[in-house]
Amino acid sequence: MTVLRTSVRLRMSSHDAHYAGELVDGARMLALFGDLATELLIRHDGDEGLFRAYESIEFLAPVFAGDYIEAVAELVHVGRTSRKMVFEARKVAGNVRKPGIPASAAEHYDPPIVVTRAVGTCVVPAELQKRPPARLAAPELHALPASHPLPELILTAALVGAEVTRAQNPHVPFTPEEIADEAARCREAGASVVHLHVRTDDGKPTQSRDRFAATIEAIRRKSDVVIQVTTGGAVGMPIEERCQPLLLRPIPEMATLNCGTINFGDDIFVNTRKEIREVAARIQETGSIAECECYEVGHLDEALSLVKENRISGTLHVQFVMGVPGAMAPRESLLRFLVGELAASGVPHSWAVAATGRHQRPMTELAMRLGGHARVGLEDNIYLEKGVLAEGSAPLVARAAAYAASIDRKLADPARARELLGLR
């Protein structure tokens, strides 16, 4: 599978400003997208083609004269004559615009501010397709790593985490029945896996075997989702306590495996190499499937080491967790590097992205475009959009599923997800 990608960076001038002398209208971003689409068509087909329609357009932040805009386009699906593309415009720098600050004062945005997203389709008539894609020179194409040989997308819903409280979002489920109801809603919205933490009645995180058993039983009554229990627990929780869910009968289908120590906000989540191997051994002994959570680049090397040491058998499942304060940043260049490293390892694998806060949506959508899987939910992000609390994890799953459909990624149902993950 191949993907063609291009970008342009330019500064908005006073001539671009349309409203109040400094606000740039959204049509300017669409004009950039049109130019990028034309370049992709020329490179792919040797013809400028025609822009047929936009499936979706989102204007997410204002653009002003003086802002530096980076616009990016990717060709994600090729039909006989149709060419589907995804577009994103980001503000990478701009003037400060604050009272008492010199008019020339400016700042660089890291990460960039996404201002516009769109999905559109162009058409190149068959008789005008002068250069078949196979004849393109190698530098023109960016090979997508063979992250998974099958096209189906596995969506995971992280329903409740150790850090999110009802005070932050009243829709966070706590009790077994609440979690089971939310799991069923997420299944209906398109999720095939639920990532499971549990809490005591007063809301504190726990790895209690009884609490996990009650919650899993409640989920099983209402849904057929794959249940993935956590062995991460909370900061400072001992290994014995973190591994309690692995003692359940029947055995949990999947369990997470943290692959290294990380700065976790103001705390430190310690996973020594000895502890990582101890948890890996317990997961392997039970017959559960491990998903290796990688919060730093070095964690991927540790996951690959576990495969070489036969501490993980079969397919290596990797979850790239991006955006935790103090850990791996949610950057496109970094994700592409990690996916490339996985592909170069030669190890049979699948991979997914879980990103925190406002980074959840752009990073999981990028993962979908690159052929990976995605995790969304209240554990990682409590907002449906800026300032709007998500009413549970199901709306976040539904939004991810809608995006997958827009780029022709078919969703795997729980039965198919079990096949893809190699579950018994």
One Martini backbone bead per residue (centre of mass of N, CA, C, O) as a GRO file, in nm:
protein
  424
    1MET     BB    1   0.098   0.034   0.021
    2THR     BB    2   0.027   0.377  -0.073
    3VAL     BB    3   0.127   0.729  -0.023
    4LEU     BB    4   0.037   1.060  -0.098
    5ARG     BB    5   0.222   1.367  -0.018
    6THR     BB    6   0.160   1.716   0.075
    7SER     BB    7   0.289   2.063   0.110
    8VAL     BB    8   0.235   2.399   0.256
    9ARG     BB    9   0.397   2.723   0.333
   10LEU     BB   10   0.240   3.029   0.456
   11ARG     BB   11   0.160   3.373   0.462
   12MET     BB   12  -0.069   3.581   0.573
   13SER     BB   13  -0.211   3.855   0.435
   14SER     BB   14  -0.388   4.143   0.395
   15HIS     BB   15  -0.528   4.025   0.132
   16ASP     BB   16  -0.665   3.781   0.293
   17ALA     BB   17  -0.826   3.968   0.446
   18HIS     BB   18  -1.192   4.012   0.518
   19TYR     BB   19  -1.232   4.067   0.828
   20ALA     BB   20  -1.167   4.348   1.005
   21GLY     BB   21  -0.877   4.349   0.841
   22GLU     BB   22  -0.766   4.029   0.967
   23LEU     BB   23  -0.968   3.808   0.883
   24VAL     BB   24  -0.968   3.492   0.750
   25ASP     BB   25  -1.122   3.308   0.533
   26GLY     BB   26  -1.204   2.978   0.467
   27ALA     BB   27  -1.153   2.980   0.155
   28ARG     BB   28  -0.845   2.992   0.169
   29MET     BB   29  -0.804   2.698   0.266
   30LEU     BB   30  -0.947   2.566   0.021
   31ALA     BB   31  -0.748   2.670  -0.188
   32LEU     BB   32  -0.510   2.510  -0.080
   33PHE     BB   33  -0.635   2.233  -0.116
   34GLY     BB   34  -0.668   2.252  -0.422
   35ASP     BB   35  -0.365   2.274  -0.487
   36LEU     BB   36  -0.282   2.005  -0.356
   37ALA     BB   37  -0.464   1.822  -0.523
   38THR     BB   38  -0.335   1.888  -0.794
   39GLU     BB   39  -0.054   1.779  -0.730
   40LEU     BB   40  -0.139   1.487  -0.675
   41LEU     BB   41  -0.259   1.434  -0.956
   42ILE     BB   42  -0.005   1.485  -1.119
   43ARG     BB   43   0.169   1.267  -0.976
   44HIS     BB   44  -0.040   1.026  -1.026
   45ASP     BB   45  -0.168   1.109  -1.347
   46GLY     BB   46  -0.084   1.365  -1.527
   47ASP     BB   47  -0.333   1.539  -1.405
   48GLU     BB   48  -0.546   1.778  -1.265
   49GLY     BB   49  -0.831   1.750  -1.274
   50LEU     BB   50  -1.120   1.729  -1.042
   51PHE     BB   51  -1.322   1.873  -0.808
   52ARG     BB   52  -1.609   1.734  -0.676
   53ALA     BB   53  -1.603   1.693  -0.337
   54TYR     BB   54  -1.707   1.744  -0.009
   55GLU     BB   55  -1.769   1.563   0.286
   56SER     BB   56  -1.586   1.750   0.483
   57ILE     BB   57  -1.590   2.052   0.700
   58GLU     BB   58  -1.357   2.217   0.934
   59PHE     BB   59  -1.370   2.501   1.150
   60LEU     BB   60  -1.149   2.551   1.440
   61ALA     BB   61  -0.985   2.827   1.373
   62PRO     BB   62  -0.856   3.124   1.351
   63VAL     BB   63  -0.739   3.350   1.087
   64PHE     BB   64  -0.465   3.574   1.038
   65ALA     BB   65  -0.290   3.819   0.959
   66GLY     BB   66   0.046   3.671   0.980
   67ASP     BB   67  -0.004   3.385   0.958
   68TYR     BB   68   0.125   3.059   0.964
   69ILE     BB   69   0.059   2.814   0.710
   70GLU     BB   70   0.000   2.458   0.714
   71ALA     BB   71  -0.062   2.248   0.439
   72VAL     BB   72  -0.217   1.918   0.408
   73ALA     BB   73  -0.199   1.623   0.188
   74GLU     BB   74  -0.378   1.305   0.125
   75LEU     BB   75  -0.376   1.005  -0.043
   76VAL     BB   76  -0.613   0.731   0.051
   77HIS     BB   77  -0.787   0.676  -0.227
   78VAL     BB   78  -0.827   0.452  -0.519
   79GLY     BB   79  -0.997   0.454  -0.804
   80ARG     BB   80  -1.063   0.457  -1.122
   81THR     BB   81  -1.126   0.797  -1.094
   82SER     BB   82  -1.102   0.829  -0.797
   83ARG     BB   83  -0.979   1.068  -0.529
   84LYS     BB   84  -0.905   1.045  -0.202
   85MET     BB   85  -0.882   1.312   0.049
   86VAL     BB   86  -0.685   1.468   0.304
   87PHE     BB   87  -0.707   1.765   0.517
   88GLU     BB   88  -0.473   2.016   0.668
   89ALA     BB   89  -0.467   2.311   0.873
   90ARG     BB   90  -0.190   2.498   1.024
   91LYS     BB   91  -0.078   2.689   1.292
   92VAL     BB   92   0.273   2.785   1.350
   93ALA     BB   93   0.237   3.108   1.345
   94GLY     BB   94   0.212   3.435   1.524
   95ASN     BB   95   0.074   3.696   1.653
   96VAL     BB   96  -0.007   3.796   1.968
   97ARG     BB   97  -0.233   4.012   2.027
   98LYS     BB   98  -0.176   4.217   2.284
   99PRO     BB   99  -0.203   4.427   2.518
  100GLY     BB  100   0.110   4.600   2.537
  101ILE     BB  101   0.214   4.463   2.278
  102PRO     BB  102   0.395   4.452   2.026
  103ALA     BB  103   0.303   4.416   1.695
  104SER     BB  104   0.570   4.225   1.631
  105ALA     BB  105   0.489   4.013   1.810
  106ALA     BB  106   0.571   3.658   1.827
  107GLU     BB  107   0.477   3.301   1.778
  108HIS     BB  108   0.534   2.958   1.838
  109TYR     BB  109   0.357   2.658   1.766
  110ASP     BB  110   0.375   2.388   2.025
  111PRO     BB  111   0.170   2.275   1.878
  112PRO     BB  112  -0.008   2.316   1.628
  113ILE     BB  113  -0.295   2.481   1.500
  114VAL     BB  114  -0.591   2.363   1.409
  115VAL     BB  115  -0.815   2.510   1.155
  116THR     BB  116  -0.849   2.279   0.919
  117ARG     BB  117  -1.073   2.025   0.790
  118ALA     BB  118  -1.080   1.763   0.526
  119VAL     BB  119  -1.287   1.577   0.285
  120GLY     BB  120  -1.213   1.462  -0.054
  121THR     BB  121  -1.303   1.443  -0.413
  122CYS     BB  122  -1.150   1.339  -0.708
  123VAL     BB  123  -1.125   1.353  -1.079
  124VAL     BB  124  -0.996   1.119  -1.336
  125PRO     BB  125  -1.018   1.044  -1.632
  126ALA     BB  126  -0.910   0.768  -1.787
  127GLU     BB  127  -0.799   0.916  -2.057
  128LEU     BB  128  -0.606   1.116  -1.853
  129GLN     BB  129  -0.427   0.878  -1.748
  130LYS     BB  130  -0.091   0.896  -1.829
  131ARG     BB  131   0.029   0.791  -1.537
  132PRO     BB  132   0.098   0.535  -1.378
  133PRO     BB  133   0.190   0.481  -1.052
  134ALA     BB  134   0.429   0.270  -1.117
  135ARG     BB  135   0.610   0.510  -1.269
  136LEU     BB  136   0.696   0.632  -1.028
  137ALA     BB  137   0.920   0.759  -0.848
  138ALA     BB  138   1.028   0.677  -0.543
  139PRO     BB  139   1.033   0.972  -0.404
  140GLU     BB  140   0.712   1.013  -0.452
  141LEU     BB  141   0.687   0.775  -0.248
  142HIS     BB  142   0.527   0.667   0.060
  143ALA     BB  143   0.563   0.406   0.245
  144LEU     BB  144   0.361   0.195   0.407
  145PRO     BB  145   0.359   0.020   0.662
  146ALA     BB  146   0.297  -0.322   0.749
  147SER     BB  147   0.099  -0.321   1.015
  148HIS     BB  148  -0.144  -0.470   0.855
  149PRO     BB  149  -0.292  -0.696   0.631
  150LEU     BB  150  -0.561  -0.566   0.732
  151PRO     BB  151  -0.824  -0.320   0.696
  152GLU     BB  152  -0.938  -0.333   0.958
  153LEU     BB  153  -1.078  -0.153   1.234
  154ILE     BB  154  -0.979  -0.102   1.569
  155LEU     BB  155  -1.187   0.001   1.832
  156THR     BB  156  -1.113   0.159   2.138
  157ALA     BB  157  -1.258   0.185   2.469
  158ALA     BB  158  -1.186   0.420   2.727
  159LEU     BB  159  -1.396   0.456   2.990
  160VAL     BB  160  -1.192   0.448   3.254
  161GLY     BB  161  -0.976   0.617   3.477
  162ALA     BB  162  -0.764   0.718   3.735
  163GLU     BB  163  -0.794   1.050   3.669
  164VAL     BB  164  -1.098   1.052   3.616
  165THR     BB  165  -1.369   1.243   3.727
  166ARG     BB  166  -1.687   1.349   3.798
  167ALA     BB  167  -1.605   1.646   3.822
  168GLN     BB  168  -1.500   1.660   3.524
  169ASN     BB  169  -1.717   1.417   3.443
  170PRO     BB  170  -2.043   1.299   3.492
  171HIS     BB  171  -2.007   1.045   3.270
  172VAL     BB  172  -1.841   0.875   3.444
  173PRO     BB  173  -1.795   0.548   3.507
  174PHE     BB  174  -1.804   0.325   3.804
  175THR     BB  175  -1.990   0.107   3.803
  176PRO     BB  176  -2.054  -0.188   3.665
  177GLU     BB  177  -2.319  -0.097   3.522
  178GLU     BB  178  -2.212   0.163   3.396
  179ILE     BB  179  -1.986   0.029   3.231
  180ALA     BB  180  -2.167  -0.166   3.072
  181ASP     BB  181  -2.342   0.048   2.934
  182GLU     BB  182  -2.103   0.190   2.792
  183ALA     BB  183  -2.004  -0.054   2.634
  184ALA     BB  184  -2.263  -0.087   2.466
  185ARG     BB  185  -2.255   0.193   2.333
  186CYS     BB  186  -1.976   0.154   2.200
  187ARG     BB  187  -2.051  -0.088   2.030
  188GLU     BB  188  -2.270   0.061   1.865
  189ALA     BB  189  -2.057   0.289   1.761
  190GLY     BB  190  -1.778   0.071   1.693
  191ALA     BB  191  -1.665  -0.093   1.913
  192SER     BB  192  -1.453  -0.397   2.005
  193VAL     BB  193  -1.300  -0.260   2.252
  194VAL     BB  194  -1.222  -0.261   2.609
  195HIS     BB  195  -1.068  -0.053   2.837
  196LEU     BB  196  -1.000  -0.161   3.184
  197HIS     BB  197  -1.109   0.005   3.464
  198VAL     BB  198  -1.147   0.035   3.823
  199ARG     BB  199  -1.359   0.112   4.114
  200THR     BB  200  -1.460   0.232   4.382
  201ASP     BB  201  -1.732   0.379   4.531
  202ASP     BB  202  -1.533   0.646   4.584
  203GLY     BB  203  -1.334   0.646   4.306
  204LYS     BB  204  -1.098   0.462   4.346
  205PRO     BB  205  -0.842   0.300   4.236
  206THR     BB  206  -0.848  -0.056   4.134
  207GLN     BB  207  -0.741  -0.425   4.140
  208SER     BB  208  -0.981  -0.578   4.215
  209ARG     BB  209  -1.101  -0.883   4.153
  210ASP     BB  210  -1.400  -0.844   4.227
  211ARG     BB  211  -1.448  -0.589   4.060
  212PHE     BB  212  -1.373  -0.705   3.789
  213ALA     BB  213  -1.573  -0.941   3.788
  214ALA     BB  214  -1.832  -0.767   3.805
  215THR     BB  215  -1.779  -0.599   3.550
  216ILE     BB  216  -1.746  -0.825   3.340
  217GLU     BB  217  -2.020  -0.956   3.388
  218ALA     BB  218  -2.184  -0.705   3.305
  219ILE     BB  219  -2.076  -0.683   3.018
  220ARG     BB  220  -2.152  -0.973   2.917
  221ARG     BB  221  -2.466  -0.919   2.937
  222LYS     BB  222  -2.444  -0.659   2.706
  223SER     BB  223  -2.174  -0.770   2.552
  224ASP     BB  224  -1.909  -0.869   2.290
  225VAL     BB  225  -1.661  -0.746   2.381
  226VAL     BB  226  -1.343  -0.688   2.418
  227ILE     BB  227  -1.142  -0.745   2.709
  228GLN     BB  228  -0.911  -0.505   2.855
  229VAL     BB  229  -0.692  -0.522   3.099
  230THR     BB  230  -0.517  -0.373   3.353
  231THR     BB  231  -0.157  -0.338   3.483
  232GLY     BB  232  -0.109  -0.034   3.578
  233GLY     BB  233  -0.287   0.128   3.747
  234ALA     BB  234  -0.118   0.316   3.979
  235VAL     BB  235   0.083   0.515   4.119
  236GLY     BB  236   0.268   0.288   4.328
  237MET     BB  237   0.161   0.021   4.251
  238PRO     BB  238   0.202  -0.292   4.299
  239ILE     BB  239   0.240  -0.573   4.117
  240GLU     BB  240   0.045  -0.762   4.262
  241GLU     BB  241  -0.198  -0.571   4.230
  242ARG     BB  242  -0.188  -0.522   3.918
  243CYS     BB  243  -0.226  -0.855   3.864
  244GLN     BB  244  -0.513  -0.947   3.961
  245PRO     BB  245  -0.680  -0.981   3.688
  246LEU     BB  246  -0.513  -1.249   3.602
  247LEU     BB  247  -0.685  -1.437   3.822
  248LEU     BB  248  -0.915  -1.471   3.658
  249ARG     BB  249  -1.233  -1.655   3.605
  250PRO     BB  250  -1.201  -1.618   3.333
  251ILE     BB  251  -0.966  -1.527   3.128
  252PRO     BB  252  -0.846  -1.263   3.007
  253GLU     BB  253  -0.796  -1.172   2.684
  254MET     BB  254  -0.659  -0.897   2.780
  255ALA     BB  255  -0.341  -0.713   2.848
  256THR     BB  256  -0.151  -0.481   2.975
  257LEU     BB  257   0.199  -0.352   2.898
  258ASN     BB  258   0.432  -0.182   3.046
  259CYS     BB  259   0.753  -0.059   2.882
  260GLY     BB  260   0.811   0.166   3.117
  261THR     BB  261   0.937   0.446   3.241
  262ILE     BB  262   0.760   0.754   3.353
  263ASN     BB  263   0.659   1.068   3.314
  264PHE     BB  264   0.356   1.160   3.509
  265GLY     BB  265   0.369   1.445   3.520
  266ASP     BB  266   0.447   1.478   3.863
  267ASP     BB  267   0.508   1.183   3.823
  268ILE     BB  268   0.626   0.834   3.862
  269PHE     BB  269   0.624   0.553   3.649
  270VAL     BB  270   0.729   0.240   3.754
  271ASN     BB  271   0.925   0.017   3.519
  272THR     BB  272   1.112  -0.222   3.537
  273ARG     BB  273   1.258  -0.474   3.373
  274LYS     BB  274   1.177  -0.686   3.577
  275GLU     BB  275   0.874  -0.610   3.594
  276ILE     BB  276   0.802  -0.646   3.300
  277ARG     BB  277   0.874  -0.955   3.295
  278GLU     BB  278   0.677  -1.042   3.512
  279VAL     BB  279   0.417  -0.954   3.371
  280ALA     BB  280   0.463  -1.107   3.107
  281ALA     BB  281   0.463  -1.388   3.236
  282ARG     BB  282   0.173  -1.377   3.349
  283ILE     BB  283   0.031  -1.338   3.082
  284GLN     BB  284   0.143  -1.594   2.943
  285GLU     BB  285   0.043  -1.807   3.151
  286THR     BB  286  -0.272  -1.744   3.110
  287GLY     BB  287  -0.322  -1.662   2.781
  288SER     BB  288  -0.304  -1.387   2.733
  289ILE     BB  289  -0.297  -1.079   2.561
  290ALA     BB  290  -0.060  -0.848   2.485
  291GLU     BB  291  -0.038  -0.489   2.533
  292CYS     BB  292   0.199  -0.256   2.442
  293GLU     BB  293   0.285   0.023   2.625
  294CYS     BB  294   0.403   0.329   2.466
  295TYR     BB  295   0.553   0.642   2.596
  296GLU     BB  296   0.827   0.578   2.452
  297VAL     BB  297   1.066   0.498   2.235
  298GLY     BB  298   1.213   0.279   2.419
  299HIS     BB  299   0.961   0.094   2.455
  300LEU     BB  300   0.976  -0.042   2.182
  301ASP     BB  301   1.245  -0.187   2.228
  302GLU     BB  302   1.134  -0.353   2.464
  303ALA     BB  303   0.913  -0.503   2.311
  304LEU     BB  304   1.109  -0.639   2.110
  305SER     BB  305   1.270  -0.788   2.328
  306LEU     BB  306   1.037  -0.970   2.427
  307VAL     BB  307   1.020  -1.128   2.167
  308LYS     BB  308   1.316  -1.235   2.156
  309GLU     BB  309   1.263  -1.372   2.457
  310ASN     BB  310   0.971  -1.510   2.452
  311ARG     BB  311   0.750  -1.320   2.622
  312ILE     BB  312   0.620  -1.289   2.334
  313SER     BB  313   0.369  -1.428   2.142
  314GLY     BB  314   0.333  -1.376   1.830
  315THR     BB  315   0.177  -1.096   1.807
  316LEU     BB  316   0.259  -0.759   1.821
  317HIS     BB  317   0.104  -0.531   2.044
  318VAL     BB  318   0.075  -0.173   1.998
  319GLN     BB  319   0.063   0.122   2.215
  320PHE     BB  320   0.060   0.460   2.144
  321VAL     BB  321   0.128   0.698   2.390
  322MET     BB  322   0.014   1.040   2.355
  323GLY     BB  323   0.052   1.339   2.572
  324VAL     BB  324   0.188   1.289   2.825
  325PRO     BB  325   0.315   1.459   3.066
  326GLY     BB  326   0.666   1.387   3.007
  327ALA     BB  327   0.625   1.243   2.742
  328MET     BB  328   0.522   1.159   2.449
  329ALA     BB  329   0.465   1.334   2.178
  330PRO     BB  330   0.207   1.459   1.950
  331ARG     BB  331   0.364   1.361   1.659
  332GLU     BB  332   0.382   1.283   1.335
  333SER     BB  333   0.686   1.222   1.301
  334LEU     BB  334   0.695   1.018   1.537
  335LEU     BB  335   0.491   0.812   1.437
  336ARG     BB  336   0.630   0.745   1.171
  337PHE     BB  337   0.884   0.639   1.300
  338LEU     BB  338   0.762   0.408   1.470
  339VAL     BB  339   0.631   0.256   1.234
  340GLY     BB  340   0.897   0.212   1.084
  341GLU     BB  341   1.037   0.045   1.305
  342LEU     BB  342   0.836  -0.185   1.306
  343ALA     BB  343   0.870  -0.266   1.010
  344ALA     BB  344   1.190  -0.313   1.030
  345SER     BB  345   1.184  -0.560   1.239
  346GLY     BB  346   0.992  -0.811   1.127
  347VAL     BB  347   0.758  -0.814   1.323
  348PRO     BB  348   0.469  -0.924   1.399
  349HIS     BB  349   0.203  -0.668   1.382
  350SER     BB  350   0.033  -0.418   1.573
  351TRP     BB  351  -0.124  -0.084   1.585
  352ALA     BB  352  -0.177   0.204   1.804
  353VAL     BB  353  -0.361   0.499   1.927
  354ALA     BB  354  -0.317   0.707   2.223
  355ALA     BB  355  -0.455   1.026   2.303
  356THR     BB  356  -0.453   1.330   2.466
  357GLY     BB  357  -0.696   1.526   2.465
  358ARG     BB  358  -0.673   1.731   2.187
  359HIS     BB  359  -0.497   1.489   2.049
  360GLN     BB  360  -0.684   1.252   1.992
  361ARG     BB  361  -0.804   1.311   1.715
  362PRO     BB  362  -0.557   1.365   1.521
  363MET     BB  363  -0.395   1.101   1.597
  364THR     BB  364  -0.613   0.884   1.532
  365GLU     BB  365  -0.657   0.974   1.239
  366LEU     BB  366  -0.371   0.921   1.151
  367ALA     BB  367  -0.368   0.621   1.215
  368MET     BB  368  -0.587   0.545   1.012
  369ARG     BB  369  -0.429   0.644   0.758
  370LEU     BB  370  -0.170   0.444   0.831
  371GLY     BB  371  -0.321   0.156   0.935
  372GLY     BB  372  -0.418   0.180   1.215
  373HIS     BB  373  -0.531   0.198   1.529
  374ALA     BB  374  -0.779   0.299   1.794
  375ARG     BB  375  -0.809   0.515   2.091
  376VAL     BB  376  -1.095   0.606   2.285
  377GLY     BB  377  -1.194   0.825   2.558
  378LEU     BB  378  -1.218   0.935   2.890
  379GLU     BB  379  -0.931   0.854   2.981
  380ASP     BB  380  -0.797   1.066   2.755
  381ASN     BB  381  -1.082   1.231   2.704
  382ILE     BB  382  -1.359   1.469   2.790
  383TYR     BB  383  -1.387   1.592   2.493
  384LEU     BB  384  -1.554   1.658   2.198
  385GLU     BB  385  -1.488   1.962   2.232
  386LYS     BB  386  -1.425   2.269   2.291
  387GLY     BB  387  -1.593   2.289   2.604
  388VAL     BB  388  -1.724   1.994   2.539
  389LEU     BB  389  -1.864   1.747   2.695
  390ALA     BB  390  -1.863   1.416   2.696
  391GLU     BB  391  -2.132   1.171   2.696
  392GLY     BB  392  -1.908   0.983   2.707
  393SER     BB  393  -1.748   0.751   2.489
  394ALA     BB  394  -1.942   0.708   2.246
  395PRO     BB  395  -1.905   0.980   2.089
  396LEU     BB  396  -1.603   0.924   2.028
  397VAL     BB  397  -1.650   0.668   1.868
  398ALA     BB  398  -1.843   0.783   1.653
  399ARG     BB  399  -1.642   0.984   1.535
  400ALA     BB  400  -1.427   0.776   1.452
  401ALA     BB  401  -1.613   0.607   1.269
  402ALA     BB  402  -1.680   0.834   1.068
  403TYR     BB  403  -1.392   0.875   0.973
  404ALA     BB  404  -1.338   0.593   0.870
  405ALA     BB  405  -1.558   0.602   0.652
  406SER     BB  406  -1.432   0.853   0.493
  407ILE     BB  407  -1.157   0.646   0.437
  408ASP     BB  408  -1.235   0.339   0.407
  409ARG     BB  409  -1.261   0.210   0.702
  410LYS     BB  410  -1.327  -0.085   0.826
  411LEU     BB  411  -1.500  -0.224   1.079
  412ALA     BB  412  -1.445  -0.423   1.350
  413ASP     BB  413  -1.581  -0.660   1.502
  414PRO     BB  414  -1.538  -0.859   1.767
  415ALA     BB  415  -1.489  -1.116   1.602
  416ARG     BB  416  -1.273  -0.992   1.413
  417ALA     BB  417  -1.082  -0.888   1.632
  418ARG     BB  418  -1.007  -1.167   1.739
  419GLU     BB  419  -0.865  -1.256   1.484
  420LEU     BB  420  -0.655  -1.023   1.458
  421LEU     BB  421  -0.542  -1.076   1.768
  422GLY     BB  422  -0.540  -1.390   1.844
  423LEU     BB  423  -0.783  -1.501   1.990
  424ARG     BB  424  -0.959  -1.760   2.157
   0.00000   0.00000   0.00000
